[in-house]
């Protein structure tokens, strides 16, 4: 028997919203390590930080010895979940879904490893259902009036919902039943918008396996920031787990830039730090908010979890270089990550006089007079070195593997010059 219950851990971290039977689930998770699943549909080629919320909870179950299962919904993803939408999804081709499944599987394997963890695809059982089997074996068990009362459906009735998306809750219920029968899964976890689908699955299991079947559902709360806006967006849009869509440096900066009012909540939810560690960071924020110690630790922990320690080291090296202007030791890869947000220019590999290069080649300076003035005043830094010599020659092949030249004008105005191959 386990001495510490996962529900206590989740409650302290502010991660619990609805539970179908808290006493029953507490008893079950105290007596044994349970199978628990989260589903995600491959409607895109990457998850973003908003999707990370239920997976953080699932990871905590894994760390306490429970048995996580992730359903990557090749079947349900082919029709589309109506949750959180006001209109019908555009159906994707199976080729696109298959490619998305591969990418999401790789992301999940990075987060959960390979021990005590399973990934399954509901296409493997949903695709084998004939229409008659679906209607006879499952459709007969779902009263339409109950389906209409589920919030995910009720919220769509005014604008309309297709029969395809209407049946989504039946398909997700079949998932829970199959996992209960074949993977010993007794718990489904999801976002608050999945509550209707989760309870529909529990009802189906009780009808098929009997009312004494021990199955449970729980959801995480909607994650809001202190200003009331939904968590997960940055000024540039979604913050993706795919490093090709959101670089590790941008990912790190997203967490580092969180408000003081939110940092305690996010430390509890998105890190695996202890109560004492989090309390110390909260106190540090209260006494020395300008140091942003809590935000830095938050950024370190979440970036390490998603991208690894190397990504943390790179992000912090880029941050330090941008702050100091000392960019010489950055790699070409770090330059690519750290300078995305700055104005970008292109230039040939040809070495040129600094004034000509700044004005005619890159357009960084508006005139030769202004260029000469800025150089002589020490306002121009090339690749981390201040240049005051009007006869200086800019050699694009001299730094960063000949791929980039970094210009800083004044204290903060950076330009990334991409060198043509």
Secondary structure, 3 states (H helix, E strand, C coil): CCCCCHHHHHHHCCCCCCECCHHHHHHHHHHCCCEEEEEECCCCCCCECCCHHHHHHHHHHHHCCCEEEEEECCCHHHCCCCCCCCCCCCCCCHHHHHHHHHHHHHHHHHHHCCCCEEEECCHHHHCCCCHHHHHHHHHHHCCHHHHHHCHHHHCCCCCCCCHHHHCHHHHHHHHHHHHHHHCCEEEEEEEHHHHHHHHHHHHHHHHHHCCCCCCEEEEECCCECCCCCECCEECCEECECCCCCCCHHHHHHHHHCCCHHHHHHHHHHHCCCCHHHHHHHHHHHHHCHHHCHHHHHHHHHHHHHHHCHHHHHHHHHHHHHHHHCCCCCCCHHHHHHHCCCCEEEEECCCCEEHHHHHHHHCCCCCCHHHHHHHHHCCCEEECCEECCCCCCEECCCCCHHHCEEEEEECCCEEEEEEECC
